[in-house]
Amino acid sequence: MSVQAYDIYDDRKLVELVVEGDSVAFDTLFARHSEMIYATLQKFTGHSDDVDDLMQEAFMKAYLKIGLYNPKYDFGAWIYTIARNTFVDYSRSRRSSAINPQNISLDNRNISQASAPTPEDYIINAQQRAQIERYISMLPEDYRQLFELRFLDEYSYEEIAEKLDMKLGTVKTRIFRVRNMMCQFITKGEEQSKNFDING
């Protein structure tokens, strides 16, 4: 079924399908909300060249946490909060205080109750967890560790560099590569992604 065919579903139904392992449903959520998230991140960063990377990282985190989404709240507000938190980490790494994302609203909606979950609350539907763990197991060992530290444990780039005694630039480059590989797995499946060159 094409992404367009999923347009008949509301966000809550699409989330249910994603949790059941339907990657096309997640593509539909991405298509539905990516323009808003992109524009929001542009405001946060002042139209930085990093917007594309930040948006990709925000949606990656959303995919990993989607089993925690509470359908009582608006999905757009939920993904917005994840994007905002992703920007906060980005701004800290740049030692930037010029923009305060806490002051930027989403259509004047109150999103405090839709905050992204903490790592301690990280629980994912068993089927989705199995799928994610299968993808992670396919990564080279050193990249697997980086992925887990960044996206599951939510370490900052600086914390990862210190923990692994690695240069910050190397950490950023490798996380960029491993994130791209996981995006390939999620959107295309493991069979179509076997030829992905993580060092490319």
Residue pairs with C-beta under 8 A, 6 or more apart in sequence:
1 24
2 24
3 24
3 27
3 28
3 31
6 14
6 17
6 24
6 25
6 27
6 28
7 28
9 17
9 25
9 28
11 29
11 32
11 74
11 75
11 76
12 71
12 75
14 25
14 26
14 28
14 29
15 25
15 29
15 66
15 69
15 71
15 75
17 25
18 25
18 26
18 29
18 63
18 66
18 128
19 66
19 67
19 124
19 125
19 127
19 128
20 125
20 127
20 128
21 127
21 128
21 131
23 186
23 187
23 189
26 63
26 66
26 186
26 187
27 187
29 62
29 75
29 79
30 59
33 75
33 76
33 79
34 55
34 59
36 76
36 80
36 106
37 55
37 58
37 59
37 79
37 80
37 83
38 51
38 55
40 80
40 83
40 84
40 104
40 106
41 51
41 54
41 55
41 58
41 83
41 87
42 48
42 51
43 99
43 104
44 84
44 87
44 91
44 99
44 101
44 104
45 51
45 54
45 87
45 90
45 99
46 98
46 99
50 90
53 176
54 83
54 86
54 87
54 90
55 83
56 179
56 183
57 86
57 179
58 79
58 82
58 83
58 86
59 79
60 151
60 179
60 182
60 183
60 186
61 82
61 86
61 116
61 151
62 78
62 79
62 82
63 186
64 124
64 132
64 151
64 152
65 82
65 116
65 117
65 122
65 124
66 124
66 128
67 123
67 124
67 125
67 128
67 129
68 117
68 121
68 122
68 123
68 124
69 75
69 78
70 78
70 114
73 113
73 114
74 109
74 111
74 114
76 106
77 106
77 109
77 111
77 114
78 111
78 114
78 116
80 106
80 111
80 114
81 111
81 114
81 115
81 116
82 116
84 101
84 104
85 116
87 101
88 101
89 156
89 157
91 97
91 99
91 101
92 156
93 156
93 157
93 158
119 152
119 153
119 154
122 152
124 132
134 190
135 182
135 185
135 186
135 190
136 144
136 147
136 148
136 182
137 144
138 185
138 190
139 147
139 178
139 181
139 182
139 198
140 198
142 174
143 174
143 177
143 178
143 181
143 198
144 178
145 164
146 160
146 164
146 171
146 174
146 175
146 178
147 175
147 178
147 179
147 182
149 155
149 159
149 160
149 163
149 164
150 157
150 160
150 175
151 179
151 182
155 163
157 168
157 171
157 172
157 175
158 168
160 166
160 171
160 175
161 167
161 168
161 170
161 171
164 171
177 198
177 199
178 198
180 196
180 198
181 193
181 196
181 198
184 192
184 193
184 196
185 193
